C-alpha cells in the first residue's frame, strides 16, 4: 500500500471516529452503534 493511500485511510478513520464521537449515546443507539464500537466501525469504514 502506498503512502498516499495509507494517509487517506488514516484520515477517513480519524474523521469517522471524530464524527461518531460527537454524537450522543441516544443518537448512536438510534443507528445501532454502541460507543465502544466506534473504533471498530471507523477501521472498517477506512478500508
N, C-alpha and C positions, 0 to 999 in steps of 0.2 A: 504494500500500500504506500502510495507516495505521500510526501509531507503535506501538500495542499489538501488532499482528501482527508488525511488524519486531522488536520486543523479544522476543516469544515465539520467533520463528525463531532469533534470536541465542542465546537461552537453550538451545534444543534443540541447536543447533550446538555450543555450549560443553560441554554435558552429554555429548554423543556423543564429542567429542574427549577429554574427561576419562576417560570410562569405557573407551574403546578404548586410550587411552594408558597406563592402569594394567595392561593385560593384558601377559602375557609374549609374546615372539615366537612361542613354541610355540602358545599359545592363539590368537593371531591367525592363525597358519598353519592351525590346525585349522578356522578359519572361512573360510579362503581369502582373508585380508586381509594385505597387506604393510604394514609400519609406515609406509611412505611414502604409502600411500593413505588414511590416516586422515582427513586434512582433506577430501579429495575425497568420501569416504563421508559425512562429517559434513555437508558442504554439501548433498549430495543428500537426506539424512535431514531436514534443516531446511526443506525446501520444502513 
